[in-house]
């Protein structure tokens, strides 16, 4: 039996949708300033960023943490 994850803000969100949200909110340049990783700074694209983030846990965590922070500020 699968239990709902009420306290998990990432439940049901794909990494791609999180990335699209952040790019739409901040743009690539600002996102690269907030999270200093090359896939956001040097010739950024959704596909190259997804490929990197899926392989690099620490970078994915930074992206997810930023998303959670932004979402919590929107709801307040």
PDB file of N, CA, C and O in Angstrom:
ATOM      1  N   UNK A   1       0.839  -1.185   0.000  1.00  0.00           N
ATOM      2  CA  UNK A   1       0.000   0.000   0.000  1.00  0.00           C
ATOM      3  C   UNK A   1       0.881   1.244   0.000  1.00  0.00           C
ATOM      4  O   UNK A   1       1.822   1.346   0.786  1.00  0.00           O
ATOM      5  N   UNK A   2       0.576   2.172  -0.871  1.00  0.00           N
ATOM      6  CA  UNK A   2       1.331   3.415  -0.966  1.00  0.00           C
ATOM      7  C   UNK A   2       0.634   4.478  -0.129  1.00  0.00           C
ATOM      8  O   UNK A   2      -0.563   4.723  -0.276  1.00  0.00           O
ATOM      9  N   UNK A   3       1.416   5.110   0.760  1.00  0.00           N
ATOM     10  CA  UNK A   3       0.843   6.160   1.587  1.00  0.00           C
ATOM     11  C   UNK A   3       1.208   7.515   0.998  1.00  0.00           C
ATOM     12  O   UNK A   3       2.323   7.698   0.508  1.00  0.00           O
ATOM     13  N   UNK A   4       0.286   8.458   1.040  1.00  0.00           N
ATOM     14  CA  UNK A   4       0.580   9.795   0.516  1.00  0.00           C
ATOM     15  C   UNK A   4       1.690  10.460   1.320  1.00  0.00           C
ATOM     16  O   UNK A   4       1.822  10.240   2.524  1.00  0.00           O
ATOM     17  N   UNK A   5       2.472  11.262   0.645  1.00  0.00           N
ATOM     18  CA  UNK A   5       3.576  11.961   1.298  1.00  0.00           C
ATOM     19  C   UNK A   5       3.193  13.426   1.492  1.00  0.00           C
ATOM     20  O   UNK A   5       3.654  14.301   0.759  1.00  0.00           O
ATOM     21  N   UNK A   6       2.365  13.674   2.466  1.00  0.00           N
ATOM     22  CA  UNK A   6       1.828  15.015   2.698  1.00  0.00           C
ATOM     23  C   UNK A   6       2.914  16.040   3.014  1.00  0.00           C
ATOM     24  O   UNK A   6       2.786  17.209   2.647  1.00  0.00           O
ATOM     25  N   UNK A   7       3.973  15.620   3.684  1.00  0.00           N
ATOM     26  CA  UNK A   7       5.008  16.558   4.112  1.00  0.00           C
ATOM     27  C   UNK A   7       6.176  16.631   3.141  1.00  0.00           C
ATOM     28  O   UNK A   7       7.181  17.274   3.444  1.00  0.00           O
ATOM     29  N   UNK A   8       6.074  15.995   1.992  1.00  0.00           N
ATOM     30  CA  UNK A   8       7.148  16.031   1.009  1.00  0.00           C
ATOM     31  C   UNK A   8       6.762  16.983  -0.121  1.00  0.00           C
ATOM     32  O   UNK A   8       5.927  16.636  -0.956  1.00  0.00           O
ATOM     33  N   UNK A   9       7.354  18.173  -0.162  1.00  0.00           N
ATOM     34  CA  UNK A   9       6.981  19.157  -1.191  1.00  0.00           C
ATOM     35  C   UNK A   9       7.391  18.736  -2.598  1.00  0.00           C
ATOM     36  O   UNK A   9       6.919  19.323  -3.573  1.00  0.00           O
ATOM     37  N   UNK A  10       8.256  17.737  -2.726  1.00  0.00           N
ATOM     38  CA  UNK A  10       8.685  17.277  -4.046  1.00  0.00           C
ATOM     39  C   UNK A  10       7.856  16.094  -4.545  1.00  0.00           C
ATOM     40  O   UNK A  10       8.043  15.633  -5.671  1.00  0.00           O
ATOM     41  N   UNK A  11       6.947  15.606  -3.713  1.00  0.00           N
ATOM     42  CA  UNK A  11       6.134  14.457  -4.112  1.00  0.00           C
ATOM     43  C   UNK A  11       5.308  14.786  -5.355  1.00  0.00           C
ATOM     44  O   UNK A  11       4.554  15.759  -5.378  1.00  0.00           O
ATOM     45  N   UNK A  12       5.463  13.962  -6.378  1.00  0.00           N
ATOM     46  CA  UNK A  12       4.717  14.159  -7.610  1.00  0.00           C
ATOM     47  C   UNK A  12       5.351  15.144  -8.572  1.00  0.00           C
ATOM     48  O   UNK A  12       4.808  15.387  -9.649  1.00  0.00           O
ATOM     49  N   UNK A  13       6.489  15.715  -8.207  1.00  0.00           N
ATOM     50  CA  UNK A  13       7.184  16.674  -9.067  1.00  0.00           C
ATOM     51  C   UNK A  13       8.382  15.984  -9.716  1.00  0.00           C
ATOM     52  O   UNK A  13       9.194  15.356  -9.036  1.00  0.00           O
ATOM     53  N   UNK A  14       8.479  16.106 -11.011  1.00  0.00           N
ATOM     54  CA  UNK A  14       9.647  15.560 -11.693  1.00  0.00           C
ATOM     55  C   UNK A  14      10.775  16.580 -11.630  1.00  0.00           C
ATOM     56  O   UNK A  14      10.538  17.775 -11.453  1.00  0.00           O
ATOM     57  N   UNK A  15      11.992  16.098 -11.776  1.00  0.00           N
ATOM     58  CA  UNK A  15      13.134  16.996 -11.806  1.00  0.00           C
ATOM     59  C   UNK A  15      12.993  17.985 -12.956  1.00  0.00           C
ATOM     60  O   UNK A  15      13.367  19.151 -12.830  1.00  0.00           O
ATOM     61  N   UNK A  16      12.461  17.524 -14.059  1.00  0.00           N
ATOM     62  CA  UNK A  16      12.265  18.402 -15.212  1.00  0.00           C
ATOM     63  C   UNK A  16      11.292  19.536 -14.896  1.00  0.00           C
ATOM     64  O   UNK A  16      11.545  20.684 -15.262  1.00  0.00           O
ATOM     65  N   UNK A  17      10.193  19.230 -14.227  1.00  0.00           N
ATOM     66  CA  UNK A  17       9.230  20.293 -13.904  1.00  0.00           C
ATOM     67  C   UNK A  17       9.813  21.269 -12.885  1.00  0.00           C
ATOM     68  O   UNK A  17       9.538  22.467 -12.953  1.00  0.00           O
ATOM     69  N   UNK A  18      10.610  20.773 -11.947  1.00  0.00           N
ATOM     70  CA  UNK A  18      11.282  21.640 -10.977  1.00  0.00           C
ATOM     71  C   UNK A  18      12.238  22.579 -11.697  1.00  0.00           C
ATOM     72  O   UNK A  18      12.279  23.775 -11.409  1.00  0.00           O
ATOM     73  N   UNK A  19      13.003  22.034 -12.632  1.00  0.00           N
ATOM     74  CA  UNK A  19      13.965  22.842 -13.376  1.00  0.00           C
ATOM     75  C   UNK A  19      13.266  23.885 -14.248  1.00  0.00           C
ATOM     76  O   UNK A  19      13.694  25.039 -14.296  1.00  0.00           O
ATOM     77  N   UNK A  20      12.197  23.488 -14.933  1.00  0.00           N
ATOM     78  CA  UNK A  20      11.428  24.448 -15.744  1.00  0.00           C
ATOM     79  C   UNK A  20      10.902  25.589 -14.873  1.00  0.00           C
ATOM     80  O   UNK A  20      10.964  26.753 -15.268  1.00  0.00           O
ATOM     81  N   UNK A  21      10.388  25.258 -13.697  1.00  0.00           N
ATOM     82  CA  UNK A  21       9.866  26.272 -12.781  1.00  0.00           C
ATOM     83  C   UNK A  21      10.965  27.271 -12.401  1.00  0.00           C
ATOM     84  O   UNK A  21      10.757  28.484 -12.453  1.00  0.00           O
ATOM     85  N   UNK A  22      12.139  26.746 -12.017  1.00  0.00           N
ATOM     86  CA  UNK A  22      13.229  27.618 -11.583  1.00  0.00           C
ATOM     87  C   UNK A  22      13.760  28.485 -12.718  1.00  0.00           C
ATOM     88  O   UNK A  22      14.075  29.657 -12.509  1.00  0.00           O
ATOM     89  N   UNK A  23      13.860  27.921 -13.912  1.00  0.00           N
ATOM     90  CA  UNK A  23      14.337  28.698 -15.061  1.00  0.00           C
ATOM     91  C   UNK A  23      13.328  29.792 -15.395  1.00  0.00           C
ATOM     92  O   UNK A  23      13.713  30.918 -15.711  1.00  0.00           O
ATOM     93  N   UNK A  24      12.052  29.467 -15.327  1.00  0.00           N
ATOM     94  CA  UNK A  24      11.014  30.461 -15.603  1.00  0.00           C
ATOM     95  C   UNK A  24      11.028  31.571 -14.544  1.00  0.00           C
ATOM     96  O   UNK A  24      10.840  32.744 -14.866  1.00  0.00           O
ATOM     97  N   UNK A  25      11.248  31.198 -13.304  1.00  0.00           N
ATOM     98  CA  UNK A  25      11.236  32.163 -12.195  1.00  0.00           C
ATOM     99  C   UNK A  25      12.480  33.053 -12.203  1.00  0.00           C
ATOM    100  O   UNK A  25      12.372  34.266 -12.023  1.00  0.00           O
ATOM    101  N   UNK A  26      13.665  32.458 -12.411  1.00  0.00           N
ATOM    102  CA  UNK A  26      14.916  33.196 -12.269  1.00  0.00           C
ATOM    103  C   UNK A  26      15.641  33.465 -13.579  1.00  0.00           C
ATOM    104  O   UNK A  26      16.369  34.452 -13.683  1.00  0.00           O
ATOM    105  N   UNK A  27      15.461  32.621 -14.570  1.00  0.00           N
ATOM    106  CA  UNK A  27      16.272  32.707 -15.776  1.00  0.00           C
ATOM    107  C   UNK A  27      17.596  31.992 -15.545  1.00  0.00           C
ATOM    108  O   UNK A  27      18.001  31.770 -14.404  1.00  0.00           O
ATOM    109  N   UNK A  28      18.266  31.632 -16.638  1.00  0.00           N
ATOM    110  CA  UNK A  28      19.512  30.872 -16.527  1.00  0.00           C
ATOM    111  C   UNK A  28      20.607  31.653 -15.800  1.00  0.00           C
ATOM    112  O   UNK A  28      21.330  31.092 -14.976  1.00  0.00           O
ATOM    113  N   UNK A  29      20.729  32.939 -16.104  1.00  0.00           N
ATOM    114  CA  UNK A  29      21.819  33.731 -15.517  1.00  0.00           C
ATOM    115  C   UNK A  29      21.697  33.796 -13.994  1.00  0.00           C
ATOM    116  O   UNK A  29      22.662  33.526 -13.279  1.00  0.00           O
ATOM    117  N   UNK A  30      20.527  34.148 -13.507  1.00  0.00           N
ATOM    118  CA  UNK A  30      20.317  34.241 -12.061  1.00  0.00           C
ATOM    119  C   UNK A  30      20.417  32.862 -11.411  1.00  0.00           C
ATOM    120  O   UNK A  30      20.967  32.734 -10.317  1.00  0.00           O
ATOM    121  N   UNK A  31      19.895  31.840 -12.068  1.00  0.00           N
ATOM    122  CA  UNK A  31      19.991  30.479 -11.533  1.00  0.00           C
ATOM    123  C   UNK A  31      21.457  30.072 -11.409  1.00  0.00           C
ATOM    124  O   UNK A  31      21.842  29.426 -10.435  1.00  0.00           O
ATOM    125  N   UNK A  32      22.274  30.447 -12.389  1.00  0.00           N
ATOM    126  CA  UNK A  32      23.711  30.183 -12.328  1.00  0.00           C
ATOM    127  C   UNK A  32      24.398  30.938 -11.209  1.00  0.00           C
ATOM    128  O   UNK A  32      25.391  30.462 -10.658  1.00  0.00           O
ATOM    129  N   UNK A  33      23.884  32.111 -10.864  1.00  0.00           N
ATOM    130  CA  UNK A  33      24.428  32.873  -9.733  1.00  0.00           C
ATOM    131  C   UNK A  33      24.018  32.255  -8.399  1.00  0.00           C
ATOM    132  O   UNK A  33      24.797  32.246  -7.447  1.00  0.00           O
ATOM    133  N   UNK A  34      22.800  31.744  -8.337  1.00  0.00           N
ATOM    134  CA  UNK A  34      22.299  31.141  -7.100  1.00  0.00           C
ATOM    135  C   UNK A  34      22.923  29.773  -6.832  1.00  0.00           C
ATOM    136  O   UNK A  34      23.263  29.441  -5.696  1.00  0.00           O
ATOM    137  N   UNK A  35      23.067  28.989  -7.900  1.00  0.00           N
ATOM    138  CA  UNK A  35      23.659  27.656  -7.790  1.00  0.00           C
ATOM    139  C   UNK A  35      24.795  27.597  -8.796  1.00  0.00           C
ATOM    140  O   UNK A  35      24.562  27.486 -10.000  1.00  0.00           O
ATOM    141  N   UNK A  36      26.013  27.670  -8.308  1.00  0.00           N
ATOM    142  CA  UNK A  36      27.195  27.781  -9.176  1.00  0.00           C
ATOM    143  C   UNK A  36      27.592  26.416  -9.750  1.00  0.00           C
ATOM    144  O   UNK A  36      28.509  25.761  -9.255  1.00  0.00           O
ATOM    145  N   UNK A  37      26.886  26.009 -10.798  1.00  0.00           N
ATOM    146  CA  UNK A  37      27.271  24.811 -11.530  1.00  0.00           C
ATOM    147  C   UNK A  37      27.301  25.153 -13.018  1.00  0.00           C
ATOM    148  O   UNK A  37      26.474  25.920 -13.510  1.00  0.00           O
ATOM    149  N   UNK A  38      28.267  24.574 -13.718  1.00  0.00           N
ATOM    150  CA  UNK A  38      28.510  24.942 -15.115  1.00  0.00           C
ATOM    151  C   UNK A  38      27.319  24.713 -16.033  1.00  0.00           C
ATOM    152  O   UNK A  38      27.145  25.453 -17.001  1.00  0.00           O
ATOM    153  N   UNK A  39      26.500  23.716 -15.759  1.00  0.00           N
ATOM    154  CA  UNK A  39      25.379  23.464 -16.664  1.00  0.00           C
ATOM    155  C   UNK A  39      24.355  24.602 -16.641  1.00  0.00           C
ATOM    156  O   UNK A  39      23.501  24.675 -17.524  1.00  0.00           O
ATOM    157  N   UNK A  40      24.429  25.484 -15.650  1.00  0.00           N
ATOM    158  CA  UNK A  40      23.558  26.668 -15.601  1.00  0.00           C
ATOM    159  C   UNK A  40      24.261  27.907 -16.147  1.00  0.00           C
ATOM    160  O   UNK A  40      23.611  28.908 -16.449  1.00  0.00           O
ATOM    161  N   UNK A  41      25.569  27.846 -16.271  1.00  0.00           N
ATOM    162  CA  UNK A  41      26.353  29.024 -16.633  1.00  0.00           C
ATOM    163  C   UNK A  41      26.831  28.981 -18.078  1.00  0.00           C
ATOM    164  O   UNK A  41      26.703  29.965 -18.806  1.00  0.00           O
ATOM    165  N   UNK A  42      27.376  27.854 -18.491  1.00  0.00           N
ATOM    166  CA  UNK A  42      27.991  27.717 -19.807  1.00  0.00           C
ATOM    167  C   UNK A  42      27.059  27.002 -20.782  1.00  0.00           C
ATOM    168  O   UNK A  42      26.884  25.786 -20.711  1.00  0.00           O
ATOM    169  N   UNK A  43      26.462  27.773 -21.696  1.00  0.00           N
ATOM    170  CA  UNK A  43      25.556  27.229 -22.707  1.00  0.00           C
ATOM    171  C   UNK A  43      24.449  26.359 -22.094  1.00  0.00           C
ATOM    172  O   UNK A  43      24.340  25.179 -22.428  1.00  0.00           O
ATOM    173  N   UNK A  44      23.634  26.925 -21.209  1.00  0.00           N
ATOM    174  CA  UNK A  44      22.642  26.130 -20.479  1.00  0.00           C
ATOM    175  C   UNK A  44      21.483  25.648 -21.353  1.00  0.00           C
ATOM    176  O   UNK A  44      21.065  26.326 -22.291  1.00  0.00           O
ATOM    177  N   UNK A  45      20.984  24.477 -21.024  1.00  0.00           N
ATOM    178  CA  UNK A  45      19.762  23.954 -21.628  1.00  0.00           C
ATOM    179  C   UNK A  45      19.106  23.010 -20.630  1.00  0.00           C
ATOM    180  O   UNK A  45      19.758  22.495 -19.721  1.00  0.00           O
ATOM    181  N   UNK A  46      17.833  22.795 -20.807  1.00  0.00           N
ATOM    182  CA  UNK A  46      17.110  21.888 -19.920  1.00  0.00           C
ATOM    183  C   UNK A  46      17.708  20.487 -20.018  1.00  0.00           C
ATOM    184  O   UNK A  46      17.970  19.855 -18.995  1.00  0.00           O
ATOM    185  N   UNK A  47      17.926  19.999 -21.234  1.00  0.00           N
ATOM    186  CA  UNK A  47      18.409  18.628 -21.416  1.00  0.00           C
ATOM    187  C   UNK A  47      19.793  18.410 -20.813  1.00  0.00           C
ATOM    188  O   UNK A  47      20.011  17.415 -20.122  1.00  0.00           O
ATOM    189  N   UNK A  48      20.730  19.322 -21.059  1.00  0.00           N
ATOM    190  CA  UNK A  48      22.076  19.136 -20.497  1.00  0.00           C
ATOM    191  C   UNK A  48      22.047  19.252 -18.977  1.00  0.00           C
ATOM    192  O   UNK A  48      22.781  18.545 -18.287  1.00  0.00           O
ATOM    193  N   UNK A  49      21.216  20.125 -18.460  1.00  0.00           N
ATOM    194  CA  UNK A  49      21.106  20.282 -17.013  1.00  0.00           C
ATOM    195  C   UNK A  49      20.501  19.041 -16.377  1.00  0.00           C
ATOM    196  O   UNK A  49      20.971  18.581 -15.336  1.00  0.00           O
ATOM    197  N   UNK A  50      19.460  18.499 -16.999  1.00  0.00           N
ATOM    198  CA  UNK A  50      18.847  17.283 -16.470  1.00  0.00           C
ATOM    199  C   UNK A  50      19.840  16.134 -16.451  1.00  0.00           C
ATOM    200  O   UNK A  50      19.909  15.383 -15.478  1.00  0.00           O
ATOM    201  N   UNK A  51      20.601  15.998 -17.512  1.00  0.00           N
ATOM    202  CA  UNK A  51      21.593  14.923 -17.595  1.00  0.00           C
ATOM    203  C   UNK A  51      22.600  15.041 -16.449  1.00  0.00           C
ATOM    204  O   UNK A  51      22.920  14.047 -15.796  1.00  0.00           O
ATOM    205  N   UNK A  52      23.098  16.255 -16.207  1.00  0.00           N
ATOM    206  CA  UNK A  52      24.054  16.479 -15.126  1.00  0.00           C
ATOM    207  C   UNK A  52      23.410  16.244 -13.766  1.00  0.00           C
ATOM    208  O   UNK A  52      23.980  15.548 -12.926  1.00  0.00           O
ATOM    209  N   UNK A  53      22.237  16.811 -13.540  1.00  0.00           N
ATOM    210  CA  UNK A  53      21.588  16.725 -12.230  1.00  0.00           C
ATOM    211  C   UNK A  53      21.202  15.293 -11.874  1.00  0.00           C
ATOM    212  O   UNK A  53      21.227  14.923 -10.700  1.00  0.00           O
ATOM    213  N   UNK A  54      20.849  14.493 -12.859  1.00  0.00           N
ATOM    214  CA  UNK A  54      20.493  13.094 -12.591  1.00  0.00           C
ATOM    215  C   UNK A  54      21.705  12.265 -12.168  1.00  0.00           C
ATOM    216  O   UNK A  54      21.562  11.249 -11.487  1.00  0.00           O
ATOM    217  N   UNK A  55      22.892  12.702 -12.573  1.00  0.00           N
ATOM    218  CA  UNK A  55      24.111  11.965 -12.226  1.00  0.00           C
ATOM    219  C   UNK A  55      24.818  12.525 -10.995  1.00  0.00           C
ATOM    220  O   UNK A  55      25.669  11.850 -10.415  1.00  0.00           O
ATOM    221  N   UNK A  56      24.481  13.736 -10.592  1.00  0.00           N
ATOM    222  CA  UNK A  56      25.232  14.433  -9.550  1.00  0.00           C
ATOM    223  C   UNK A  56      24.300  14.781  -8.394  1.00  0.00           C
ATOM    224  O   UNK A  56      23.554  15.759  -8.441  1.00  0.00           O
ATOM    225  N   UNK A  57      24.365  13.954  -7.362  1.00  0.00           N
ATOM    226  CA  UNK A  57      23.418  14.072  -6.250  1.00  0.00           C
ATOM    227  C   UNK A  57      23.500  15.410  -5.519  1.00  0.00           C
ATOM    228  O   UNK A  57      22.465  15.987  -5.184  1.00  0.00           O
ATOM    229  N   UNK A  58      24.727  15.924  -5.262  1.00  0.00           N
ATOM    230  CA  UNK A  58      24.856  17.171  -4.510  1.00  0.00           C
ATOM    231  C   UNK A  58      24.235  18.343  -5.277  1.00  0.00           C
ATOM    232  O   UNK A  58      23.631  19.231  -4.675  1.00  0.00           O
ATOM    233  N   UNK A  59      24.385  18.343  -6.603  1.00  0.00           N
ATOM    234  CA  UNK A  59      23.820  19.428  -7.409  1.00  0.00           C
ATOM    235  C   UNK A  59      22.294  19.326  -7.443  1.00  0.00           C
ATOM    236  O   UNK A  59      21.592  20.333  -7.345  1.00  0.00           O
ATOM    237  N   UNK A  60      21.795  18.106  -7.581  1.00  0.00           N
ATOM    238  CA  UNK A  60      20.342  17.907  -7.579  1.00  0.00           C
ATOM    239  C   UNK A  60      19.739  18.376  -6.252  1.00  0.00           C
ATOM    240  O   UNK A  60      18.673  18.990  -6.230  1.00  0.00           O
ATOM    241  N   UNK A  61      20.428  18.082  -5.151  1.00  0.00           N
ATOM    242  CA  UNK A  61      19.936  18.500  -3.841  1.00  0.00           C
ATOM    243  C   UNK A  61      19.864  20.025  -3.754  1.00  0.00           C
ATOM    244  O   UNK A  61      18.906  20.565  -3.200  1.00  0.00           O
ATOM    245  N   UNK A  62      20.857  20.716  -4.290  1.00  0.00           N
ATOM    246  CA  UNK A  62      20.836  22.185  -4.275  1.00  0.00           C
ATOM    247  C   UNK A  62      19.647  22.723  -5.070  1.00  0.00           C
ATOM    248  O   UNK A  62      18.995  23.677  -4.645  1.00  0.00           O
ATOM    249  N   UNK A  63      19.366  22.116  -6.217  1.00  0.00           N
ATOM    250  CA  UNK A  63      18.229  22.534  -7.049  1.00  0.00           C
ATOM    251  C   UNK A  63      16.921  22.267  -6.307  1.00  0.00           C
ATOM    252  O   UNK A  63      16.041  23.127  -6.262  1.00  0.00           O
ATOM    253  N   UNK A  64      16.798  21.086  -5.733  1.00  0.00           N
ATOM    254  CA  UNK A  64      15.574  20.747  -4.995  1.00  0.00           C
ATOM    255  C   UNK A  64      15.388  21.647  -3.777  1.00  0.00           C
ATOM    256  O   UNK A  64      14.271  22.072  -3.481  1.00  0.00           O
ATOM    257  N   UNK A  65      16.472  21.936  -3.077  1.00  0.00           N
ATOM    258  CA  UNK A  65      16.381  22.821  -1.908  1.00  0.00           C
ATOM    259  C   UNK A  65      15.950  24.233  -2.303  1.00  0.00           C
ATOM    260  O   UNK A  65      15.152  24.859  -1.606  1.00  0.00           O
ATOM    261  N   UNK A  66      16.474  24.730  -3.416  1.00  0.00           N
ATOM    262  CA  UNK A  66      16.062  26.055  -3.894  1.00  0.00           C
ATOM    263  C   UNK A  66      14.579  26.045  -4.251  1.00  0.00           C
ATOM    264  O   UNK A  66      13.853  26.979  -3.911  1.00  0.00           O
ATOM    265  N   UNK A  67      14.127  25.005  -4.926  1.00  0.00           N
ATOM    266  CA  UNK A  67      12.716  24.881  -5.293  1.00  0.00           C
ATOM    267  C   UNK A  67      11.830  24.885  -4.037  1.00  0.00           C
ATOM    268  O   UNK A  67      10.826  25.595  -3.981  1.00  0.00           O
ATOM    269  N   UNK A  68      12.208  24.098  -3.049  1.00  0.00           N
ATOM    270  CA  UNK A  68      11.434  24.028  -1.801  1.00  0.00           C
ATOM    271  C   UNK A  68      11.410  25.396  -1.117  1.00  0.00           C
ATOM    272  O   UNK A  68      10.367  25.825  -0.623  1.00  0.00           O
ATOM    273  N   UNK A  69      12.544  26.074  -1.089  1.00  0.00           N
ATOM    274  CA  UNK A  69      12.622  27.400  -0.467  1.00  0.00           C
ATOM    275  C   UNK A  69      11.696  28.395  -1.181  1.00  0.00           C
ATOM    276  O   UNK A  69      10.960  29.140  -0.534  1.00  0.00           O
ATOM    277  N   UNK A  70      11.740  28.398  -2.496  1.00  0.00           N
ATOM    278  CA  UNK A  70      10.911  29.317  -3.263  1.00  0.00           C
ATOM    279  C   UNK A  70       9.434  28.989  -3.067  1.00  0.00           C
ATOM    280  O   UNK A  70       8.618  29.892  -2.881  1.00  0.00           O
ATOM    281  N   UNK A  71       9.088  27.715  -3.108  1.00  0.00           N
ATOM    282  CA  UNK A  71       7.690  27.303  -2.928  1.00  0.00           C
ATOM    283  C   UNK A  71       7.175  27.670  -1.537  1.00  0.00           C
ATOM    284  O   UNK A  71       6.028  28.094  -1.392  1.00  0.00           O
ATOM    285  N   UNK A  72       8.012  27.510  -0.520  1.00  0.00           N
ATOM    286  CA  UNK A  72       7.564  27.843   0.838  1.00  0.00           C
ATOM    287  C   UNK A  72       7.352  29.343   0.995  1.00  0.00           C
ATOM    288  O   UNK A  72       6.487  29.766   1.762  1.00  0.00           O
ATOM    289  N   UNK A  73       8.126  30.149   0.281  1.00  0.00           N
ATOM    290  CA  UNK A  73       7.938  31.603   0.343  1.00  0.00           C
ATOM    291  C   UNK A  73       6.697  32.047  -0.425  1.00  0.00           C
ATOM    292  O   UNK A  73       6.085  33.057  -0.078  1.00  0.00           O
ATOM    293  N   UNK A  74       6.325  31.314  -1.452  1.00  0.00           N
ATOM    294  CA  UNK A  74       5.124  31.642  -2.222  1.00  0.00           C
ATOM    295  C   UNK A  74       3.882  31.379  -1.383  1.00  0.00           C
ATOM    296  O   UNK A  74       2.930  32.158  -1.426  1.00  0.00           O
ATOM    297  N   UNK A  75       3.882  30.290  -0.620  1.00  0.00           N
ATOM    298  CA  UNK A  75       2.707  29.891   0.159  1.00  0.00           C
ATOM    299  C   UNK A  75       2.495  30.736   1.401  1.00  0.00           C
ATOM    300  O   UNK A  75       1.398  30.759   1.959  1.00  0.00           O
ATOM    301  N   UNK A  76       3.540  31.433   1.839  1.00  0.00           N
ATOM    302  CA  UNK A  76       3.400  32.244   3.059  1.00  0.00           C
ATOM    303  C   UNK A  76       2.754  33.560   2.809  1.00  0.00           C
ATOM    304  O   UNK A  76       2.572  34.345   3.739  1.00  0.00           O
TER     305      UNK A  76
END
